Amino acid sequence: MKKLLTSPFKSINVNAITGTIQRALAAAGLDTASGPIRGITDTIRKALAPGRPAEGARPHDVEPSGADVIDVAARVVGTADDAIESPRHEPESGRAQAPGNFVPGTVSNAAGTRAYKLYIPGQISAAPMPLIVMLHGCTQSADDFAAGTQMNRLAQEHGFLVVYPEQPATANMSKCWNWFKAQDQARDVGEPSLIAEIVRDVAAQHDVDRRRIFVAGLSAGAAMAVILGETYPELFAGVGAHSGLPYASAHDIPSAMAAMKGGRSGLVGVAGLPAAAARAKAAQAVPTIVFHGDRDHTVHQSNAAEIIVQANEAHRAEAGAAVLRTDTQQGVASGGRSYSRTVHADADGHPHIELWTLHGAGHAWSGGDTSGSYTDANGPDASAEMLRFFMAQPRAGSA
């Protein structure tokens, strides 16, 4: 049974907390009255305030809750009897299939320990199977993210593995992936190393096609997916970012809040912030597909455009890589959501980068199932489109 999380801030002195935060930002040279940091104090005040969202507000449009939360809140999805998860729909062939297994695992290295859940389809292919890594948003869990994205159903139908790393509250009080910390934006350290270790653990135990391993995520998970594409390009053959942020867009909480509000480029010259924080570059040309709602009040859609800029720059930086041709199409999903799809393809028409702008959508997984939190059932189906994009990519070099 699903339960809504209740606010832990009912007895908190909001004025005292926001005053302390404002003084700290001012001490760091950050002006909260104007510029890219404008509105942060009000955001924090609203987030800490008890009570329900304003009438008419949808869950995915709620502002972050808590000083360390740089995403949205989510509801708890029950996990009883979910070690075996049957597909919600019959496969396209109409033939009944054995239910898949959703099993837990754990890895450890110098950066710590992380748990994960792995979905293994009921019908195991004789050939090595692709693997998709799915990174949840803040306060979500593997079960919640699996339910909302329905990636396990696609895995059952098409024969691939899905692994869901889980961020514990001990690493971040709201279970956000720490995409905004410098120590979690580099190779062989921090959370990127732990997620890479999970991939290696799964590949060691199962017949994984190591040239078809992909990573996707929502919000904080999307930001971490982008980091993984940059730090482990030999491991991941493609990146999917839904409502996320570009590589190295922040280095602490204040710069993360600014980036989320679309103020990344405005950080130039702000006291206490390194110049690199204003315009970081990604060097690895990993195929990338991006989804973002143009009514996202949690992570501004300008972040999606910046991910695309980084991906294009990295592609052009490759030896002999030609400028990609761009084509934009308009469409309406079966659920009624209109969208714009911009494809950046090579001379042969092969897409290397895609941007899906979801018109009128907020901070939620497009085409997701309402059994999970932060989903927009109006479509288009981000899970299916990411899978299509991933499987169309040429196989990368062996990890």
Secondary structure, DSSP 8 states (H G I E B T S, - for coil): --B----S-TT--HHHHHHHHHHHHHHTT--SSSGGGTTHHHHHHHHHS-S---TT--GGGS---STT--S----B---TT-SEE--SS--TT------EEEEEEEEEETTEEEEEEEEE-SS--SS-EEEEEEE--TT--HHHHHHHH-HHHHHHHHT-EEEEEE--TTTSTT----TTSGGGSSTTSHHHHHHHHHHHHHHHHTTEEEEEEEEEEETHHHHHHHHHHHH-TTT-SEEEEES---TT--SSHHHHHHHHTT-SGGGTT-TTS-GGGTS--------EEEEEETT-SSS-THHHHHHHHHHHHHHHHSTT----EEEEEEEE-TTS-EEEEEEEE-TT--EEEEEEEETT--SSEET--TTSSSEETTS--HHHHHHHHHHTS------
